[in-house]
């Protein structure tokens, strides 16, 4: 019985922690979702506000150039 109470308290604390709130933040940013959807759909997207996506795009481009050069 005590373990159940402790587990419930722990679950409540985890639910309110920053970690879980951070995961919900992605769903609350429609602009991010839109950019990701465009990239996954093969469209060009404005990546200026998303430097990590620019880095990923540059990495993918360099891989394409490397694979093309090795042909």
NULUM-721602 format. One record per atom (N, C-alpha, C): residue in one letter; y, x, z; atom name; residue number from 0. Coordinates in steps of 0.2 Angstrom, whole numbers, padded with zeros to 4 digits, always signed. Last residue first. Example, Ala and Ser with C-alpha at 12.3 -4.5 7.8 and 13.67 -1.06 7.14 Angstrom:
# NULUM-721602
<r = s&py = -0011&px = +0064&pz = +0035&a = N&k = 1>;
<r = s&py = -0005&px = +0068&pz = +0036&a = CA&k = 1>;
<r = s&py = +0000&px = +0064&pz = +0039&a = C&k = 1>;
<r = a&py = -0028&px = +0066&pz = +0039&a = N&k = 0>;
<r = a&py = -0022&px = +0062&pz = +0039&a = CA&k = 0>;
<r = a&py = -0016&px = +0066&pz = +0039&a = C&k = 0>;
***
This chain:
# NULUM-721602
<r = x&py = +0040&px = +0154&pz = -0290&a = N&k = 70>;
<r = x&py = +0036&px = +0151&pz = -0295&a = CA&k = 70>;
<r = x&py = +0035&px = +0156&pz = -0301&a = C&k = 70>;
<r = x&py = +0049&px = +0158&pz = -0280&a = N&k = 69>;
<r = x&py = +0042&px = +0161&pz = -0280&a = CA&k = 69>;
<r = x&py = +0037&px = +0158&pz = -0286&a = C&k = 69>;
<r = x&py = +0060&px = +0150&pz = -0282&a = N&k = 68>;
<r = x&py = +0060&px = +0157&pz = -0284&a = CA&k = 68>;
<r = x&py = +0053&px = +0160&pz = -0284&a = C&k = 68>;
<r = x&py = +0056&px = +0138&pz = -0276&a = N&k = 67>;
<r = x&py = +0058&px = +0138&pz = -0283&a = CA&k = 67>;
<r = x&py = +0057&px = +0145&pz = -0286&a = C&k = 67>;
<r = x&py = +0055&px = +0142&pz = -0262&a = N&k = 66>;
<r = x&py = +0049&px = +0140&pz = -0266&a = CA&k = 66>;
<r = x&py = +0050&px = +0140&pz = -0274&a = C&k = 66>;
<r = x&py = +0068&px = +0145&pz = -0260&a = N&k = 65>;
<r = x&py = +0063&px = +0150&pz = -0259&a = CA&k = 65>;
<r = x&py = +0057&px = +0148&pz = -0263&a = C&k = 65>;
<r = x&py = +0075&px = +0133&pz = -0262&a = N&k = 64>;
<r = x&py = +0076&px = +0139&pz = -0266&a = CA&k = 64>;
<r = x&py = +0071&px = +0144&pz = -0266&a = C&k = 64>;
<r = x&py = +0069&px = +0126&pz = -0252&a = N&k = 63>;
<r = x&py = +0068&px = +0124&pz = -0259&a = CA&k = 63>;
<r = x&py = +0069&px = +0129&pz = -0263&a = C&k = 63>;
<r = x&py = +0073&px = +0133&pz = -0241&a = N&k = 62>;
<r = x&py = +0066&px = +0132&pz = -0242&a = CA&k = 62>;
<r = x&py = +0065&px = +0130&pz = -0249&a = C&k = 62>;
<r = x&py = +0087&px = +0130&pz = -0241&a = N&k = 61>;
<r = x&py = +0084&px = +0137&pz = -0242&a = CA&k = 61>;
<r = x&py = +0077&px = +0137&pz = -0243&a = C&k = 61>;
<r = x&py = +0087&px = +0116&pz = -0239&a = N&k = 60>;
<r = x&py = +0089&px = +0119&pz = -0245&a = CA&k = 60>;
<r = x&py = +0086&px = +0126&pz = -0247&a = C&k = 60>;
<r = x&py = +0082&px = +0116&pz = -0226&a = N&k = 59>;
<r = x&py = +0078&px = +0113&pz = -0231&a = CA&k = 59>;
<r = x&py = +0080&px = +0115&pz = -0238&a = C&k = 59>;
<r = x&py = +0093&px = +0122&pz = -0220&a = N&k = 58>;
<r = x&py = +0087&px = +0125&pz = -0219&a = CA&k = 58>;
<r = x&py = +0082&px = +0122&pz = -0225&a = C&k = 58>;
<r = x&py = +0103&px = +0113&pz = -0223&a = N&k = 57>;
<r = x&py = +0104&px = +0120&pz = -0225&a = CA&k = 57>;
<r = x&py = +0097&px = +0123&pz = -0225&a = C&k = 57>;
<r = x&py = +0099&px = +0102&pz = -0215&a = N&k = 56>;
<r = x&py = +0099&px = +0102&pz = -0222&a = CA&k = 56>;
<r = x&py = +0100&px = +0108&pz = -0226&a = C&k = 56>;
<r = x&py = +0099&px = +0108&pz = -0202&a = N&k = 55>;
<r = x&py = +0093&px = +0106&pz = -0205&a = CA&k = 55>;
<r = x&py = +0093&px = +0105&pz = -0213&a = C&k = 55>;
<r = x&py = +0113&px = +0109&pz = -0202&a = N&k = 54>;
<r = x&py = +0109&px = +0115&pz = -0201&a = CA&k = 54>;
<r = x&py = +0102&px = +0114&pz = -0204&a = C&k = 54>;
<r = x&py = +0117&px = +0096&pz = -0202&a = N&k = 53>;
<r = x&py = +0119&px = +0101&pz = -0208&a = CA&k = 53>;
<r = x&py = +0115&px = +0107&pz = -0208&a = C&k = 53>;
<r = x&py = +0112&px = +0091&pz = -0191&a = N&k = 52>;
<r = x&py = +0109&px = +0089&pz = -0197&a = CA&k = 52>;
<r = x&py = +0111&px = +0093&pz = -0203&a = C&k = 52>;
<r = x&py = +0120&px = +0098&pz = -0182&a = N&k = 51>;
<r = x&py = +0112&px = +0099&pz = -0181&a = CA&k = 51>;
<r = x&py = +0109&px = +0097&pz = -0188&a = C&k = 51>;
<r = x&py = +0132&px = +0092&pz = -0184&a = N&k = 50>;
<r = x&py = +0131&px = +0099&pz = -0186&a = CA&k = 50>;
<r = x&py = +0124&px = +0101&pz = -0186&a = C&k = 50>;
<r = x&py = +0139&px = +0079&pz = -0188&a = N&k = 49>;
<r = x&py = +0132&px = +0080&pz = -0186&a = CA&k = 49>;
<r = x&py = +0130&px = +0087&pz = -0187&a = C&k = 49>;
<r = x&py = +0150&px = +0076&pz = -0194&a = N&k = 48>;
<r = x&py = +0150&px = +0075&pz = -0187&a = CA&k = 48>;
<r = x&py = +0143&px = +0076&pz = -0184&a = C&k = 48>;
<r = x&py = +0147&px = +0079&pz = -0208&a = N&k = 47>;
<r = x&py = +0152&px = +0082&pz = -0204&a = CA&k = 47>;
<r = x&py = +0152&px = +0082&pz = -0197&a = C&k = 47>;
<r = x&py = +0138&px = +0073&pz = -0216&a = N&k = 46>;
<r = x&py = +0135&px = +0076&pz = -0211&a = CA&k = 46>;
<r = x&py = +0140&px = +0079&pz = -0206&a = C&k = 46>;
<r = x&py = +0136&px = +0059&pz = -0226&a = N&k = 45>;
<r = x&py = +0142&px = +0063&pz = -0223&a = CA&k = 45>;
<r = x&py = +0139&px = +0066&pz = -0216&a = C&k = 45>;
<r = x&py = +0122&px = +0059&pz = -0236&a = N&k = 44>;
<r = x&py = +0126&px = +0056&pz = -0231&a = CA&k = 44>;
<r = x&py = +0131&px = +0061&pz = -0229&a = C&k = 44>;
<r = x&py = +0112&px = +0055&pz = -0250&a = N&k = 43>;
<r = x&py = +0117&px = +0059&pz = -0247&a = CA&k = 43>;
<r = x&py = +0121&px = +0056&pz = -0242&a = C&k = 43>;
<r = x&py = +0096&px = +0048&pz = -0248&a = N&k = 42>;
<r = x&py = +0103&px = +0047&pz = -0250&a = CA&k = 42>;
<r = x&py = +0107&px = +0053&pz = -0247&a = C&k = 42>;
<r = x&py = +0083&px = +0047&pz = -0243&a = N&k = 41>;
<r = x&py = +0084&px = +0052&pz = -0249&a = CA&k = 41>;
<r = x&py = +0091&px = +0051&pz = -0251&a = C&k = 41>;
<r = x&py = +0080&px = +0040&pz = -0232&a = N&k = 40>;
<r = x&py = +0079&px = +0037&pz = -0238&a = CA&k = 40>;
<r = x&py = +0081&px = +0041&pz = -0244&a = C&k = 40>;
<r = x&py = +0083&px = +0050&pz = -0222&a = N&k = 39>;
<r = x&py = +0076&px = +0048&pz = -0223&a = CA&k = 39>;
<r = x&py = +0075&px = +0044&pz = -0230&a = C&k = 39>;
<r = x&py = +0097&px = +0049&pz = -0224&a = N&k = 38>;
<r = x&py = +0093&px = +0055&pz = -0225&a = CA&k = 38>;
<r = x&py = +0086&px = +0054&pz = -0226&a = C&k = 38>;
<r = x&py = +0099&px = +0036&pz = -0220&a = N&k = 37>;
<r = x&py = +0101&px = +0038&pz = -0227&a = CA&k = 37>;
<r = x&py = +0097&px = +0045&pz = -0229&a = C&k = 37>;
<r = x&py = +0095&px = +0036&pz = -0207&a = N&k = 36>;
<r = x&py = +0092&px = +0031&pz = -0212&a = CA&k = 36>;
<r = x&py = +0093&px = +0034&pz = -0219&a = C&k = 36>;
<r = x&py = +0104&px = +0045&pz = -0201&a = N&k = 35>;
<r = x&py = +0097&px = +0046&pz = -0201&a = CA&k = 35>;
<r = x&py = +0093&px = +0042&pz = -0207&a = C&k = 35>;
<r = x&py = +0116&px = +0037&pz = -0203&a = N&k = 34>;
<r = x&py = +0115&px = +0044&pz = -0206&a = CA&k = 34>;
<r = x&py = +0108&px = +0046&pz = -0207&a = C&k = 34>;
<r = x&py = +0113&px = +0026&pz = -0195&a = N&k = 33>;
<r = x&py = +0114&px = +0025&pz = -0202&a = CA&k = 33>;
<r = x&py = +0113&px = +0032&pz = -0206&a = C&k = 33>;
<r = x&py = +0111&px = +0031&pz = -0182&a = N&k = 32>;
<r = x&py = +0105&px = +0028&pz = -0185&a = CA&k = 32>;
<r = x&py = +0107&px = +0027&pz = -0193&a = C&k = 32>;
<r = x&py = +0124&px = +0036&pz = -0180&a = N&k = 31>;
<r = x&py = +0119&px = +0040&pz = -0180&a = CA&k = 31>;
<r = x&py = +0113&px = +0037&pz = -0184&a = C&k = 31>;
<r = x&py = +0131&px = +0023&pz = -0180&a = N&k = 30>;
<r = x&py = +0133&px = +0028&pz = -0185&a = CA&k = 30>;
<r = x&py = +0127&px = +0033&pz = -0186&a = C&k = 30>;
<r = x&py = +0125&px = +0016&pz = -0169&a = N&k = 29>;
<r = x&py = +0123&px = +0014&pz = -0176&a = CA&k = 29>;
<r = x&py = +0125&px = +0019&pz = -0181&a = C&k = 29>;
<r = x&py = +0120&px = +0020&pz = -0155&a = N&k = 28>;
<r = x&py = +0124&px = +0024&pz = -0159&a = CA&k = 28>;
<r = x&py = +0123&px = +0022&pz = -0166&a = C&k = 28>;
<r = x&py = +0111&px = +0015&pz = -0146&a = N&k = 27>;
<r = x&py = +0117&px = +0013&pz = -0146&a = CA&k = 27>;
<r = x&py = +0122&px = +0016&pz = -0151&a = C&k = 27>;
<r = x&py = +0099&px = +0023&pz = -0148&a = N&k = 26>;
<r = x&py = +0099&px = +0016&pz = -0151&a = CA&k = 26>;
<r = x&py = +0106&px = +0013&pz = -0151&a = C&k = 26>;
<r = x&py = +0103&px = +0034&pz = -0141&a = N&k = 25>;
<r = x&py = +0102&px = +0034&pz = -0148&a = CA&k = 25>;
<r = x&py = +0102&px = +0027&pz = -0151&a = C&k = 25>;
<r = x&py = +0103&px = +0030&pz = -0128&a = N&k = 24>;
<r = x&py = +0109&px = +0032&pz = -0131&a = CA&k = 24>;
<r = x&py = +0109&px = +0032&pz = -0139&a = C&k = 24>;
<r = x&py = +0090&px = +0030&pz = -0123&a = N&k = 23>;
<r = x&py = +0093&px = +0024&pz = -0125&a = CA&k = 23>;
<r = x&py = +0100&px = +0025&pz = -0129&a = C&k = 23>;
<r = x&py = +0089&px = +0043&pz = -0119&a = N&k = 22>;
<r = x&py = +0085&px = +0040&pz = -0124&a = CA&k = 22>;
<r = x&py = +0087&px = +0034&pz = -0127&a = C&k = 22>;
<r = x&py = +0098&px = +0044&pz = -0108&a = N&k = 21>;
<r = x&py = +0099&px = +0048&pz = -0114&a = CA&k = 21>;
<r = x&py = +0095&px = +0045&pz = -0120&a = C&k = 21>;
<r = x&py = +0092&px = +0036&pz = -0099&a = N&k = 20>;
<r = x&py = +0098&px = +0034&pz = -0102&a = CA&k = 20>;
<r = x&py = +0100&px = +0037&pz = -0108&a = C&k = 20>;
<r = x&py = +0082&px = +0044&pz = -0095&a = N&k = 19>;
<r = x&py = +0080&px = +0038&pz = -0098&a = CA&k = 19>;
<r = x&py = +0086&px = +0035&pz = -0102&a = C&k = 19>;
<r = x&py = +0090&px = +0055&pz = -0089&a = N&k = 18>;
<r = x&py = +0085&px = +0056&pz = -0095&a = CA&k = 18>;
<r = x&py = +0083&px = +0050&pz = -0099&a = C&k = 18>;
<r = x&py = +0097&px = +0050&pz = -0079&a = N&k = 17>;
<r = x&py = +0100&px = +0052&pz = -0085&a = CA&k = 17>;
<r = x&py = +0096&px = +0053&pz = -0091&a = C&k = 17>;
<r = x&py = +0088&px = +0036&pz = -0071&a = N&k = 16>;
<r = x&py = +0090&px = +0043&pz = -0072&a = CA&k = 16>;
<r = x&py = +0093&px = +0044&pz = -0078&a = C&k = 16>;
<r = x&py = +0083&px = +0024&pz = -0069&a = N&k = 15>;
<r = x&py = +0090&px = +0024&pz = -0069&a = CA&k = 15>;
<r = x&py = +0093&px = +0032&pz = -0070&a = C&k = 15>;
<r = x&py = +0069&px = +0026&pz = -0070&a = N&k = 14>;
<r = x&py = +0073&px = +0021&pz = -0075&a = CA&k = 14>;
<r = x&py = +0080&px = +0022&pz = -0075&a = C&k = 14>;
<r = x&py = +0067&px = +0034&pz = -0059&a = N&k = 13>;
<r = x&py = +0067&px = +0037&pz = -0066&a = CA&k = 13>;
<r = x&py = +0070&px = +0032&pz = -0071&a = C&k = 13>;
<r = x&py = +0069&px = +0024&pz = -0049&a = N&k = 12>;
<r = x&py = +0074&px = +0030&pz = -0049&a = CA&k = 12>;
<r = x&py = +0073&px = +0033&pz = -0056&a = C&k = 12>;
<r = x&py = +0058&px = +0016&pz = -0051&a = N&k = 11>;
<r = x&py = +0065&px = +0013&pz = -0052&a = CA&k = 11>;
<r = x&py = +0070&px = +0019&pz = -0052&a = C&k = 11>;
<r = x&py = +0048&px = +0024&pz = -0049&a = N&k = 10>;
<r = x&py = +0049&px = +0021&pz = -0056&a = CA&k = 10>;
<r = x&py = +0056&px = +0019&pz = -0057&a = C&k = 10>;
<r = x&py = +0049&px = +0027&pz = -0036&a = N&k = 9>;
<r = x&py = +0050&px = +0032&pz = -0041&a = CA&k = 9>;
<r = x&py = +0051&px = +0029&pz = -0048&a = C&k = 9>;
<r = x&py = +0047&px = +0014&pz = -0031&a = N&k = 8>;
<r = x&py = +0053&px = +0017&pz = -0030&a = CA&k = 8>;
<r = x&py = +0054&px = +0023&pz = -0035&a = C&k = 8>;
<r = x&py = +0033&px = +0012&pz = -0035&a = N&k = 7>;
<r = x&py = +0039&px = +0008&pz = -0037&a = CA&k = 7>;
<r = x&py = +0046&px = +0011&pz = -0036&a = C&k = 7>;
<r = x&py = +0027&px = +0023&pz = -0027&a = N&k = 6>;
<r = x&py = +0027&px = +0023&pz = -0035&a = CA&k = 6>;
<r = x&py = +0032&px = +0018&pz = -0038&a = C&k = 6>;
<r = x&py = +0029&px = +0018&pz = -0014&a = N&k = 5>;
<r = x&py = +0032&px = +0024&pz = -0017&a = CA&k = 5>;
<r = x&py = +0033&px = +0025&pz = -0024&a = C&k = 5>;
<r = x&py = +0022&px = +0006&pz = -0015&a = N&k = 4>;
<r = x&py = +0029&px = +0006&pz = -0013&a = CA&k = 4>;
<r = x&py = +0032&px = +0012&pz = -0016&a = C&k = 4>;
<r = x&py = +0009&px = +0012&pz = -0017&a = N&k = 3>;
<r = x&py = +0012&px = +0007&pz = -0022&a = CA&k = 3>;
<r = x&py = +0020&px = +0007&pz = -0021&a = C&k = 3>;
<r = x&py = +0007&px = +0019&pz = -0006&a = N&k = 2>;
<r = x&py = +0008&px = +0023&pz = -0012&a = CA&k = 2>;
<r = x&py = +0011&px = +0018&pz = -0017&a = C&k = 2>;
<r = x&py = +0006&px = +0010&pz = +0004&a = N&k = 1>;
<r = x&py = +0012&px = +0014&pz = +0004&a = CA&k = 1>;
<r = x&py = +0013&px = +0018&pz = -0002&a = C&k = 1>;
<r = x&py = -0006&px = +0004&pz = +0000&a = N&k = 0>;
<r = x&py = +0000&px = +0000&pz = +0000&a = CA&k = 0>;
<r = x&py = +0006&px = +0004&pz = +0000&a = C&k = 0>;
***
